[in-house]
């Protein structure tokens, strides 16, 4: 019997808290934490030995906020020199680990970058983390432009990983003209750079620009095709989306759940149930990675079958899903209503399963 998603979430949260306590317990607070950069070799070794544990806490997704606060307080007591080896590998630096956290204020991320820059020349890894942090920040604004100038000054745009982070930043800010100037400026590009531009144009609704970039791509991978299919679905060009997917299959690429989700949305809007059944069969027989943890694909299957009037198949998919969300329930209830199957016993069955899974009934569910 499948456990409720909330039960598994609590178990994962407890495991993360236990790991944080274990890591913090291994970092002893002693004279070395208050040592200065000019201290002896023994003190320096003691301080640097704390860095890996603190770095792991800062990188741990969903870590307990009290543990993060304790790690930050100990970071402030460590001299900056302890964060770097003689040949700096930024990956092991606690400051870089904190910079990798997402959703923080842009000013805080840039202040952290300034602290790193005061201790050692920033690397391409430093700029990629900074730009990615700003892309996830709710207040990037002009800070993104300053970070771009810093990366340009240090020659970091010679590295594709930095260029890609900068392109994602501008796309996240909705500054597609700025992203295009970087893209056309001669900065180091790779296939991920082209994919970012196609996806950015698609999410902004500029189908013509997305088509132009996709047509110019020197090479394409699965993400490239997936981004173009998603762009066409967003633009309502469902027939062309299926045509592009067929071209992708001719390239002998194995589709993943992301592109199949977009294909199912196109099938639902066109009412081409046979194509949708092919996707369903492919998911069942090919063992596509990520399907079990991606309830969106199951929701798209239910929605497709409901819109095509195939309620028996919609029920089969619905009943086979063990860990659901409210969107799936709404899709099934909406499908029953549209196809004239809104009997009391069917609605009661859905609501009883919803309660058994520990999900609360939202207003949209009641309205459906």
C-alpha positions in Angstrom: 0.0 0.0 0.0 1.4 3.4 -1.0 2.1 5.8 1.7 0.7 9.3 1.6 3.1 11.9 0.0 3.0 13.9 3.2 4.1 10.9 5.2 7.1 10.3 2.9 7.8 14.1 3.0 7.9 14.0 6.8 10.3 11.0 6.8 12.6 12.8 4.4 12.5 16.0 6.5 13.4 14.0 9.6 16.3 12.3 7.8 17.7 15.7 6.6 17.4 17.1 10.2 19.3 14.0 11.5 22.0 14.5 8.9 22.4 18.2 9.8 22.7 17.4 13.5 25.3 14.8 12.7 27.3 17.1 10.6 27.1 20.0 13.1 28.1 17.6 15.9 31.3 16.7 14.0 32.3 20.4 13.8 33.6 21.2 17.2 33.6 24.8 18.3 37.0 25.5 19.7 39.8 28.0 19.6 40.3 27.3 15.9 36.9 28.7 15.0 38.0 32.1 16.3 41.5 31.9 14.9 42.7 34.7 12.6 44.1 34.2 9.1 47.6 34.8 10.5 47.2 31.9 13.0 49.4 28.8 13.2 49.3 25.9 10.9 47.5 23.7 13.5 44.7 26.3 13.8 44.5 26.7 10.0 44.1 22.9 9.6 41.4 22.8 12.3 39.4 25.6 10.6 39.7 24.1 7.1 38.6 20.7 8.4 35.3 22.2 9.3 34.6 23.4 5.7 33.4 20.1 4.2 30.8 19.6 6.9 29.5 23.2 6.8 29.5 23.1 3.0 27.4 19.9 3.0 24.8 21.6 5.3 24.6 24.6 3.0 24.1 22.4 -0.1 21.5 20.1 1.6 18.1 20.8 0.0 15.3 21.4 2.5 17.8 21.5 5.4 16.4 22.6 8.8 16.6 26.4 9.1 18.1 26.1 12.6 20.9 24.0 11.3 21.5 26.4 8.4 21.6 29.3 10.9 24.1 27.4 13.1 26.3 26.7 10.1 26.2 30.4 9.0 27.2 31.5 12.5 30.2 29.2 12.5 31.0 30.4 9.0 31.2 34.0 10.2 33.7 32.9 12.9 36.0 31.2 10.4 38.6 33.4 8.6 38.0 33.7 4.9 41.4 32.1 4.2 40.1 28.8 5.6 37.6 28.5 2.8 40.2 28.1 0.0 43.1 25.8 -0.6 46.3 27.0 -2.3 44.8 25.8 -5.6 41.2 26.9 -5.0 38.6 24.3 -5.9 35.4 26.3 -5.5 33.2 23.1 -5.2 34.4 22.5 -1.6 34.0 26.1 -0.4 31.2 26.7 2.1 30.7 30.2 0.7 30.1 28.8 -2.7 27.8 26.2 -1.2 25.7 29.0 0.3 25.8 30.9 -3.0 24.3 27.8 -4.6 21.1 28.2 -2.6 18.1 29.3 -4.6 15.3 31.8 -3.9 17.4 34.2 -1.7 17.4 38.0 -2.1 19.6 39.2 -4.9 21.5 41.6 -2.6 22.4 38.8 -0.3 23.7 36.6 -3.2 25.8 39.5 -4.5 27.2 40.3 -1.1 28.3 36.7 -0.8 29.9 36.9 -4.2 31.8 40.1 -3.1 33.1 38.3 0.0 34.4 35.4 -2.2 35.9 37.9 -4.6 37.8 39.6 -1.7 39.4 36.3 -0.8 40.3 34.8 -4.2 39.8 35.6 -7.9 36.3 34.4 -8.9 36.1 31.4 -11.2 33.7 30.3 -13.9 32.1 28.2 -11.2 31.6 31.3 -9.0 29.8 33.2 -11.7 27.7 30.3 -12.8 26.4 30.0 -9.2 25.9 33.7 -8.8 23.9 34.0 -12.0 21.8 31.0 -11.3 21.1 32.3 -7.8 20.0 35.6 -9.3 17.8 33.8 -11.8 15.8 32.3 -9.0 15.7 35.5 -6.9 12.5 37.5 -6.7 14.5 40.7 -6.7 17.3 40.4 -9.3 16.7 43.5 -11.3 19.8 45.7 -11.8 21.9 43.2 -9.8 21.8 40.9 -12.8 23.2 43.6 -15.0 26.0 44.2 -12.5 26.8 40.5 -12.4 26.9 40.4 -16.2 29.4 43.2 -16.2 31.6 41.4 -13.6 31.6 38.2 -15.6 32.4 40.1 -18.8 35.3 41.9 -17.0 36.8 38.7 -15.7 36.5 36.9 -19.1 34.1 34.3 -17.6 31.9 34.3 -20.7 34.6 32.3 -22.4 33.0 29.3 -20.5 29.7 28.0 -21.8 28.5 27.2 -18.3 28.6 30.9 -17.4 27.0 31.9 -20.7 24.2 29.5 -20.1 23.6 30.8 -16.6 23.5 34.4 -17.9 21.0 33.4 -20.7 18.8 31.7 -18.1 18.9 34.8 -15.9 17.8 37.1 -18.7 15.1 34.7 -19.8 13.9 34.4 -16.2 13.7 38.2 -16.0 11.8 38.4 -19.3 14.7 40.4 -20.9 14.8 38.3 -24.1 16.5 41.2 -26.1 19.4 41.2 -23.6 19.6 37.4 -23.8 19.8 37.6 -27.6 22.6 40.1 -27.5 24.6 37.8 -25.3 23.7 34.9 -27.6 24.9 36.8 -30.7 27.9 38.5 -29.0 30.4 35.7 -29.7 30.3 34.3 -26.1 31.1 30.6 -25.7 28.0 28.5 -26.6 27.0 24.9 -26.5 23.8 23.0 -27.2 22.4 24.0 -23.8 22.7 27.7 -24.9 20.6 27.1 -28.0 18.1 25.1 -25.9 17.8 28.0 -23.4 17.0 30.5 -26.2 14.3 28.2 -27.7 12.7 27.6 -24.4 12.9 31.3 -23.4 11.3 32.4 -26.6 8.6 29.7 -26.2 7.7 30.8 -22.7 7.5 34.4 -23.8 5.2 33.6 -26.7 7.6 34.5 -29.5 7.0 31.5 -31.7 8.7 33.0 -34.8 12.0 33.6 -32.9 11.9 30.1 -31.4 11.5 28.6 -34.8 14.3 30.7 -36.2 16.7 29.7 -33.4 15.7 26.0 -33.6 16.2 26.0 -37.4 19.7 27.4 -37.0 20.9 24.9 -34.4 24.1 23.2 -35.4 23.2 20.1 -33.3 20.2 19.0 -31.4 19.6 16.7 -28.4 16.5 15.5 -26.7 16.1 18.8 -24.7 16.2 20.7 -28.0 13.3 18.8 -29.5 11.4 18.8 -26.2 11.7 22.6 -25.9 10.4 23.1 -29.5 7.5 20.7 -29.0 6.6 22.6 -25.7 6.9 25.9 -27.5 4.4 24.8 -30.2 1.9 23.5 -27.7 2.1 26.7 -25.7 1.4 28.6 -29.0 -1.6 26.3 -29.8 0.1 24.8 -32.9 -0.8 21.3 -31.8 -0.5 19.6 -35.2 2.9 21.0 -35.8 3.9 19.9 -32.4 3.1 16.3 -33.2 5.0 16.7 -36.6 8.1 17.9 -34.8 7.8 15.0 -32.3 7.6 12.6 -35.3 10.8 14.2 -36.7 12.5 13.7 -33.3 11.6 10.0 -33.3 13.2 9.7 -36.7 16.5 10.8 -35.1 16.4 7.7 -32.9 16.1 9.7 -29.7 14.3 8.1 -26.8 11.5 10.5 -25.5 11.3 11.3 -21.8 8.4 12.2 -19.6 8.8 16.0 -20.4 8.3 15.7 -24.2 5.6 13.0 -23.8 3.7 15.3 -21.4 3.6 18.0 -24.2 2.6 15.4 -26.8 -0.3 14.2 -24.6 -1.5 17.8 -24.3 -1.4 18.2 -28.1 -3.4 14.9 -28.5 -6.0 16.1 -26.0 -6.6 19.3 -27.8 -6.8 17.6 -31.3 -8.8 14.7 -30.0 -6.4 12.2 -31.6 -6.9 9.4 -29.2 -4.9 6.8 -31.2 -1.8 9.0 -30.8 -2.5 9.3 -27.1 -2.9 5.6 -26.8 0.5 5.1 -28.5 2.1 7.4 -25.8 0.3 5.5 -23.1 1.6 2.2 -24.5 5.1 3.6 -24.8 5.1 4.6 -21.2 3.9 1.2 -20.1 6.4 -0.9 -22.2 9.5 1.2 -22.4 9.9 2.0 -18.7 10.5 5.8 -19.2 12.6 7.2 -16.4 10.9 9.5 -14.0 7.3 8.4 -14.8 6.6 7.0 -11.3 7.5 10.3 -9.6 5.8 12.5 -12.2 2.1 12.7 -11.5 1.8 15.3 -14.3 2.1 12.6 -16.9 -0.7 10.6 -15.4 -2.8 13.7 -15.2 -2.2 14.4 -18.9 -3.2 10.8 -19.7 -6.5 11.2 -17.7 -7.2 14.6 -19.3 -6.5 13.2 -22.8 -8.8 10.2 -22.4 -11.5 12.4 -20.9 -11.4 15.0 -23.7 -11.5 12.2 -26.3 -14.5 10.6 -24.5 -12.7 7.4 -23.5 -13.9 7.3 -19.9 -13.1 3.6 -19.2 -9.5 4.2 -20.1 -9.5 7.4 -18.0 -10.8 5.4 -15.0 -8.1 2.8 -15.6 -5.3 5.3 -15.5 -6.9 7.2 -12.5 -7.2 4.0 -10.5 -3.7 2.9 -11.2 -2.2 6.1 -9.7 -1.2 5.6 -6.1 0.2 9.0 -5.2 -2.0 11.8 -6.7 -2.6 15.5 -6.3 -5.6 17.8 -6.5 -5.0 18.6 -10.2 -5.5 14.9 -11.1 -8.8 14.7 -9.1 -10.0 17.9 -10.8 -9.2 16.5 -14.2 -11.1 13.3 -13.5 -14.1 15.1 -12.0 -14.2 17.5 -14.9 -14.0 14.7 -17.4 -17.0 12.9 -15.8 -19.0 16.1 -15.9 -18.2 16.9 -19.6 -19.0 13.3 -20.7 -22.2 13.1 -18.8 -21.0 10.7 -16.1 -21.5 12.9 -13.1 -23.4 10.3 -11.1 -23.3 10.6 -7.3 -21.7 7.2 -6.8 -18.8 8.1 -9.1 -18.2 11.5 -7.4 -18.4 9.8 -4.0 -15.8 7.3 -5.1 -13.4 10.0 -6.1 -13.9 12.0 -2.9 -13.5 8.9 -0.7 -10.2 8.1 -2.4 -9.2 11.8 -2.0 -9.8 11.6 1.7 -7.9 8.3 2.0 -4.9 9.8 0.4 -4.9 12.7 2.9 -5.7 15.4 0.3 -8.0 18.3 1.2 -10.9 19.3 -1.1 -10.3 22.8 -2.6 -13.0 25.0 -3.9 -12.0 24.2 -7.4 -12.5 20.5 -6.7 -16.0 21.1 -5.2 -16.9 23.3 -8.2 -15.7 20.7 -10.7 
